[in-house]
């Protein structure tokens, strides 16, 4: 017997002796088998000459029931339960170029583990410890070879001493057919079969995943009688044997019509019913099965002549592309030996989700249960009236065929065709062959399920059988979490595990995620109950969290959480000679097209003695590197903002506390402005013991031992309807009122700004309000625009490259207007422009600060104060309510090097006589 080939969309299945499906080739097994064979000869004989489909007679049905009863008895007698402490069923998965994070690899692992396989993965056969020993044929029960591992797999298996029931992957184009027999022949053989009498176009066979164009001549004829169906349909066929031919059609299809050129997934029965109505759709489905069956039968006949002894238990998934051109009879325009979904959009993971569904159905359909046929039964002679004995591979084929038709599945029988006249009463005394027995079994099940199938769909893995009521979410679990780029989840995904962690590299700034539920009746939402089902998420540096809510449409039934950690920019410590490089903008986002991007050689001159006269002096980032042509050779821990020709002062804490005594600092703006406020509070107080993502008005009165007051008003309140949002003038007046009494001098400071809402009109409004409120002499600091909203994120606006370039010009206008009004300005746009990838948490990708918990230093651990150090013991800020925090209150700190740079510039403008030093 030749080696047996079996494939499922690029899989290799090799169940060995430990799986237990071993039957001796030439001996009949025991009394039950003998009874079966006698029954086959004496009663199951059929006609060969009648034409036209006929209903099986009662006699044939009774005989078929006796056959099925005998098969069931044989299974019961010879089954041996594989339960502990018996040997484990071990599956080896060769992944090739597939990553462990690929959902296809995860699917194999999950399904096999559910079937109580012990799963081991390896890239190639040469690297698997189970295939390196015993000539590659020991220690495992099932072998799956994914695409790109096939050559390695076939080389190893070709030199192995496999058992007669083993399955080997079919040959693909480019693989030598002498290595192993193929279930489906090579492209050249299929081309030769494209004869005019077959329902397929010439040169329609091959291996491609390119989208076929909709044929221009596929419009229905002008006088075509209804129904005039014009569509291109991909259907997915599972061939489980070629000699004799047995094949099944999956109920999922991918449809493209002349009205809807974008493909969509739909059950083939539902599509035909929608297009043609009940009667014509039933006929059309029969035509689909007929044309595919004719091609497969032609292949089987050709291969039977060329290769005797072809395997009986092979299997392979194929894609047939059918064209309906105004009639209900399609023609085949393409056959692929892989699952193809090129007409589906990949934006919503539709291709991978559909492929996974079909593969999971195929695995559940093909893999045997936790039983095996014992090979230890006493050998018996072939006794009976005529002593007929079925070969063991044919007997096993009958048993598996019976089991597959008996259980609910997403696959429906394609061949043998139940329209054959052999379903009628026998007219010949000739004994039936295995093909006739298969047909009898299929006729019996077709008759039993025909009415039920018309009324309701059979349960599949897409809708679990436990769901008795359609539309009710009874299994609120996820089938899979799809991401782009693929995330390596820890632990590996399982529907029963609800919390995961994943890490991504620095350059990964967004993750597209789509969770898929087990039951289509369950709803899936991201972050909140009314959130989207699929979304692009910005991934800030450090930790981010994605919540997945599974609902029944009313209540949240289960929550999954994915914690994503994004690594910092890779850094190479400098221990020896290095060069200094500088950059103004990243080449990944050109804000100023005429300015060089990326690292440039930087001439290091003596440290400038002159202090900067403003907070908006042009500058650049500088960093030590081994080479300015490779940013991976830089020590990014030492990156610093360098103004051109000057330096900003760094104010130490004692001088800052003295400078801020009896002063009031008012902040109005969004969360980026709030980050500067919290940085100032921590620097003044040496700790931050109260904070929040406030979106209203706050007043902190006890900073700096009660000598400094800070107040904050969030603007704009974008979550309110436009007609209910306070205007900028109203928000500013409210802030001034809550902060009184105010002194009309630089002892009162107003910091105004945000990420991108600020414009020159707001600055003129500030001037008008301050003049009217007799506060024209206070110190006003304008925080200019900043980078953000540059990523394609769902739920927030996304700016194009041109719009970001326009923001740079608007930023210059804001700074010019601030100067003309006598205000200080900090150019945060130029500072964030070159490091836009270093944003922290937030959907806007505009936050360069984060507040995190911090363990206070003990007195013995206290060290010299720096711009980022904190220590306990000083009184914290309190809210306007007067509530004071206890001595054991949690301590926080503000992190984010980019936020620290422009916040230190703010402090240098508030206290221009501080200690001189270079701001880093």
Secondary structure, DSSP 8 states (H G I E B T S, - for coil): ---EEB-SSS------GGGTB---SSSEEHHHHHHHHHHHHHH-B--SS--S-----HHHHHHHHHHHHHHHHHHHHHB----TTS--EEEEEE-TT--TT-HHHHHHHHHHHHTTEEEEEESSGGG-TTTSSGGGTSS-SEEEE-TTSHHHHHHHHHTS---TT-EE----TTS-TTTS--SS--HHHHHHT--TTSSB-TT-BS---S-----TT-S--TT--S---EEEEEEEEEEEEETTEEEEEEEEEEEEESS--S-EEEEHHHHHHHHH-HHHHHHHHHHHHHHHHHHHHHHHHHHHHHSTT--SS-BEEEEEEEEEESSSS-EEEEEESS---TTS-TTTTHHHHHHHHHHHHHHHHHS--S--B-S-S-EE---SSS-----HHHHHHHHHHHHHHHS--SEEEEES-TTSGGGS-----SB--HHHHHHHHHHHHHHHHHHHHHHS---BTTB-TT--STT------EEEEEEES----BS---TT--EEEEEE-TT--EEEEEEEESSTTSEEEESSTTS-SEEEEE--SEEEEEEEEEESSSSEEEEEEEEEEE---------S--EEEEESS-TTS-SSTTS--S-EE----S---SB-SSBT--EEEEEEES-TT-GGGB-GGG-EEEETT-B-----HHHHHHHTTTEEEEEEESHHHHHHHHHHHHHHHSSB-------SEEEEEEEGGGTEEEEEEE---TTS-GGGS--HHHHHHHHHHHH-S--SSTTEEEEEE-SS---HHHHHHHHHHHHHTT-TTSEEEEE-----S-S--TTS----HHHHHHHHHHHHHHHHHHHHTT-EEE-HHHHHHTTGGG--SSTTS----EEEE-----GGG-----TT---S-S-----TT-----TT---EEEE-HHHHHHHHHHHHHH-TTS------
